[in-house]
Amino acid sequence: MGSRADLQLYRFTTGVSLQSVLDDIMQLEQSHSVTPASIDDMYCRVLYCVIYCALDLILLYHIVQIVFKFWWNQELVTYSILKADLIKACQIWKAAGRPRSGTVQLQSAER
C-alpha cells in the first residue's frame, strides 16, 4: 500500500504510554535498587508500549479505510435504505409462513 503511517500520532501515543515507564526507571535509579530482573521488567514494558501503540494505530488505520471508502456517496445511502426495506419485507414474509399468495405477498410485491 502506498499510504503512510501517522507518525505524529504514533509519537504522541508512545510518549504518553512510555511516560510511566520512564518515571519508574528514574525511581529505580534514584533508589539504587537496579537489578537484572528490574531491567528485564522495564525492557518488557518498553517493548509492550511500542508494540501496543503500533498495533493500535494499524487497527485505527484499517478501520478508517473501511469506514470512509472513497466510492461512498449519497446514492449508496438510497440503496442502503432500499436494502433495509427489502430485508424488513422478507422478515415479514418469513414470519407469515412464506405464503405464495394473499395480503402479505401483495404487500411485499407493492414495495
C-alpha positions in Angstrom: 0.0 0.0 0.0 1.2 3.5 -0.8 -0.2 5.1 2.4 1.9 6.4 5.2 1.5 6.0 8.9 0.5 8.9 11.1 3.9 9.3 12.8 2.9 12.3 14.8 0.1 10.3 16.4 2.5 7.4 17.0 5.0 9.6 18.7 2.2 11.1 20.9 0.7 7.7 21.9 4.1 6.1 22.6 5.2 9.2 24.5 2.1 9.0 26.7 2.4 5.3 27.3 6.1 5.4 27.9 6.0 8.2 30.5 5.1 5.8 33.3 7.9 3.5 32.4 10.3 6.5 32.4 9.1 7.5 35.8 9.7 4.0 37.2 13.2 3.9 35.6 14.1 7.2 37.2 12.7 6.0 40.6 14.7 2.8 40.3 17.9 4.7 39.6 17.4 7.1 42.5 16.7 4.3 44.9 19.9 2.4 43.8 17.9 -0.8 43.6 18.5 -1.7 39.9 18.6 -5.5 39.4 18.7 -7.7 36.3 15.1 -8.6 37.0 14.1 -4.9 37.1 16.0 -4.2 33.9 14.2 -7.1 32.2 10.9 -5.8 33.5 11.5 -2.3 32.2 12.6 -3.7 28.8 9.4 -5.8 28.5 7.3 -2.7 29.4 9.0 -0.6 26.8 8.5 -3.3 24.2 4.9 -3.7 25.2 4.2 0.0 24.9 5.9 0.4 21.5 4.2 -2.7 20.0 0.8 -1.9 21.5 0.9 1.7 20.1 1.9 0.4 16.7 -0.8 -2.2 16.6 -3.4 0.2 17.8 -2.5 2.7 15.0 -2.5 -0.1 12.4 -6.0 -1.1 13.6 -7.2 2.5 13.6 -5.8 3.0 10.0 -7.7 -0.1 8.8 -11.0 1.0 10.5 -10.7 4.4 8.8 -10.1 2.8 5.5 -13.2 0.6 5.8 -15.5 3.3 7.2 -14.5 6.1 4.8 -14.5 4.3 1.4 -13.6 6.6 -1.5 -16.5 5.4 -3.5 -19.2 6.2 -0.9 -21.8 8.7 -2.0 -25.4 9.7 -1.3 -26.7 7.4 -4.0 -25.4 4.4 -2.0 -27.4 5.7 1.0 -30.6 5.3 -1.0 -29.6 1.8 -1.9 -29.0 1.1 1.8 -32.5 2.3 2.6 -34.0 0.1 -0.1 -32.0 -2.8 1.1 -33.3 -2.3 4.7 -36.9 -2.1 3.4 -36.3 -5.4 1.4 -34.9 -7.1 4.5 -37.9 -6.0 6.6 -40.4 -7.2 3.9 -38.6 -10.5 3.7 -38.7 -10.9 7.5 -42.5 -10.2 7.5 -43.0 -12.7 4.7 -41.0 -15.4 6.5 -42.9 -14.7 9.8 -46.1 -15.2 7.9 -45.0 -18.7 6.8 -43.8 -17.7 3.4 -47.2 -17.5 1.7 -47.3 -17.7 -2.1 -50.4 -15.5 -2.3 -52.5 -13.3 -0.1 -52.1 -9.9 1.6 -48.5 -10.5 2.8 -47.5 -11.5 -0.7 -49.3 -8.5 -2.2 -47.8 -6.1 0.3 -44.3 -7.4 -0.4 -44.8 -7.1 -4.2 -46.0 -3.4 -3.9 -42.8 -2.4 -2.2 
